[in-house]
Amino acid sequence: MQTRVRRLGGLAAGVLCLALASAGCGKSAPARFYTLTATAGSEQNPGDVAVARPAGVECTVLGIGPVELPAYLDRTQIVTQGGTTSMHLAEFDQWIEPVHDNFQRILMENLSGMLRAGPLVSHPWPVGMHPERQVAIQVRRFDGELGQQAVLRAEWGVFDADGRMLLWRQTALREPVNGPDYPALVAAQSRLVTVFAAEIAQSLERGR
């Protein structure tokens, strides 16, 4: 009797495995990876974001950083807002590199095309480099809602070579997401970084 029960149990398990296999169960969808891109001068009109480069202005070394992002972004999954107090982690839509590194790199790429400045260096500074101006950034929010909008909120300041604060600003930006999926959301976030770079560049130019 026990032998018969074991045989029936094994047969049932085999049938279940075949059913799962035919339904495609047990196979996870492939992950999709994304990166922010520098959009100054490409997706947008360069005249909309580029800062004038006055002739005869001496080039200076500009340091970007430290750049701090909130802890909820310290993950590979793309984070979206699901409601007033809820957040969603995308299971198969992920960043190709840490968001902090991606954000800072693309910010600097945008700034390099907007400013009349010498080398742009990221924090911690390379050996032998001493920026004459430093932009420190605290990002408070960098996410969005699929098919709705992307949001960037940050506080940032400009400091001289002696660490004296020259200005402090708060930035609150929103950008429409032109599509229902993650590629559209990441594209909107890239545009936010471009606009943020333009805001920093304009403040630096006015402060010369």
KAWOJO-V482160 format. One record per residue. N is the residue number from 0. SS is DSSP state (H for helix, E for strand, L for the rest). OMEGA is omega in degrees with one decimal (* if undefined). Layout:
BEGIN
n & ss & omega
N & SS & OMEGA
N & SS & OMEGA
END
This chain:
BEGIN
n & ss & omega
0 & L & 180.0
1 & H & 179.0
2 & H & 178.6
3 & H & 178.6
4 & H & 179.8
5 & H & 179.3
6 & H & 177.9
7 & H & 178.5
8 & H & 178.6
9 & H & 178.2
10 & H & 179.2
11 & H & 178.9
12 & H & 179.1
13 & H & 178.1
14 & H & 179.3
15 & H & 179.4
16 & H & 178.7
17 & H & 179.3
18 & H & 179.1
19 & H & -178.8
20 & H & -179.7
21 & H & 179.8
22 & L & 179.6
23 & L & -179.3
24 & L & 179.2
25 & L & 177.9
26 & L & 179.4
27 & L & 178.6
28 & L & 179.7
29 & L & 178.8
30 & L & 175.6
31 & E & -173.9
32 & E & -173.9
33 & E & 174.8
34 & L & 170.9
35 & L & 178.7
36 & L & 175.7
37 & L & -175.1
38 & L & 178.7
39 & L & 176.7
40 & L & 178.9
41 & L & -179.4
42 & L & -179.9
43 & L & 174.9
44 & L & -179.2
45 & H & 179.9
46 & H & -179.5
47 & H & -173.9
48 & H & -174.5
49 & L & 178.7
50 & L & -179.6
51 & L & 179.5
52 & L & -176.2
53 & L & -179.5
54 & L & 174.8
55 & L & 179.0
56 & L & -178.2
57 & L & 179.4
58 & L & 178.8
59 & L & 175.5
60 & L & -178.6
61 & E & 177.6
62 & E & 178.1
63 & E & 179.0
64 & E & -1.7
65 & E & 174.6
66 & E & -178.4
67 & E & 175.7
68 & L & -179.8
69 & L & -174.5
70 & H & -176.5
71 & H & 177.6
72 & H & -177.5
73 & L & -178.4
74 & L & -179.3
75 & L & -177.4
76 & E & 174.3
77 & E & -176.6
78 & E & 174.9
79 & E & 178.0
80 & E & -179.2
81 & L & -178.4
82 & L & -177.1
83 & L & -176.8
84 & L & -176.6
85 & L & 177.6
86 & E & -177.7
87 & E & 175.6
88 & E & 179.4
89 & E & -177.2
90 & E & -174.1
91 & E & 179.3
92 & E & -169.3
93 & E & 175.0
94 & E & -179.5
95 & L & 178.1
96 & L & 178.4
97 & L & -177.3
98 & H & 179.5
99 & H & -177.9
100 & H & 179.5
101 & H & -179.3
102 & H & -176.8
103 & H & -179.1
104 & H & -178.6
105 & H & 175.0
106 & H & -179.5
107 & H & 176.6
108 & H & 177.7
109 & H & -178.3
110 & H & -177.4
111 & H & 177.8
112 & L & -175.9
113 & L & -171.5
114 & L & 168.2
115 & L & -176.2
116 & L & 175.2
117 & L & -178.6
118 & L & 169.6
119 & E & -178.2
120 & E & -179.7
121 & E & 179.5
122 & L & -1.5
123 & L & -173.3
124 & L & 173.6
125 & L & 179.6
126 & L & 178.0
127 & L & -179.7
128 & L & 179.9
129 & L & -177.1
130 & L & 174.9
131 & L & 172.9
132 & E & -179.1
133 & E & 176.5
134 & E & 177.7
135 & E & -170.9
136 & E & 172.6
137 & E & 177.8
138 & E & -179.8
139 & E & -179.0
140 & E & 176.5
141 & E & -178.1
142 & E & 179.2
143 & E & 178.0
144 & L & 179.1
145 & L & 178.7
146 & L & -176.4
147 & L & -176.4
148 & E & 171.7
149 & E & -173.4
150 & E & 172.9
151 & E & 175.2
152 & E & -176.9
153 & E & 169.5
154 & E & -176.1
155 & E & -178.6
156 & E & 176.3
157 & E & -177.3
158 & E & 176.9
159 & E & -175.3
160 & L & 179.1
161 & L & 178.2
162 & L & 178.1
163 & L & -179.6
164 & E & -180.0
165 & E & 175.5
166 & E & 177.4
167 & E & -175.6
168 & E & 169.9
169 & E & -178.4
170 & E & 175.5
171 & E & -175.0
172 & E & 174.5
173 & E & -178.5
174 & E & 178.9
175 & E & 176.8
176 & L & -172.6
177 & L & 179.3
178 & L & -173.7
179 & L & -169.2
180 & L & -177.1
181 & H & 175.1
182 & H & 178.8
183 & H & 178.8
184 & H & -179.6
185 & H & 176.5
186 & H & 177.8
187 & H & 177.7
188 & H & 176.5
189 & H & 178.3
190 & H & 177.4
191 & H & 179.7
192 & H & 176.7
193 & H & 179.9
194 & H & 177.9
195 & H & 177.4
196 & H & 179.3
197 & H & 178.1
198 & H & 177.6
199 & H & -178.2
200 & H & -179.8
201 & H & 177.5
202 & H & 178.6
203 & H & 180.0
204 & H & 179.3
205 & H & -178.0
206 & L & -179.8
207 & L & *
END
